[in-house]
Amino acid sequence: MNKWEPVDSSAAVIAAQGLWRLSGLLVKSRYRQAALTILATALNQPYLSTDSRHQGLLLHSVYHRPNGWDYIAPGQKVPNGESSMWGDYHLRELALLILREARGEVYLTFFGGVQR
C-alpha cells in the first residue's frame, strides 16, 4: 500500500484465481506459484481483516475509483481498508479451489465436476 495510488486486493485475488486455473490447463508451475504467492499475501495482514467488528474478509478492495464511490478516511489521499463482496468471494473461492485440489476432490462447476 502507498499514499498515492489505491491497491485493489480484490483484483489481485481474481487474477490469482485465473492464474491457478490457467496453470491447470497449461501445466505451468510459474502460474501456480504466482497464484500461491498472491493468496499467501492476501491471507495475512494488512490484507486479511482480523477485526471481528469489520464485516469483510479481504481489506483494501476498490469499489469504483473513477466515480469516487470509495471511502477515503480523513487524512488519507486514497481509499484503503474497505472490503467488497466480490473480493471476499474470490478469496474464498481460490482457497477452496486449492484445498479441493490438494485433497484430490472434484471441483464443482455448473456443467459438472472437473477432475484435475
Sequence and secondary structure as in RCSB ss.txt:
>XXXX:A:sequence
MNKWEPVDSSAAVIAAQGLWRLSGLLVKSRYRQAALTILATALNQPYLSTDSRHQGLLLHSVYHRPNGWDYIAPG
QKVPNGESSMWGDYHLRELALLILREARGEVYLTFFGGVQR
>XXXX:A:secstr
  SSS   HHHHHHHHHHHHHHHHHHT HHHHHHHHHHHHHHTSTTTB   TT S SB S  S TTTT S   TT
 SS  S   HHHHHHHHHHHHHHHHHHTT  B  TT  B  
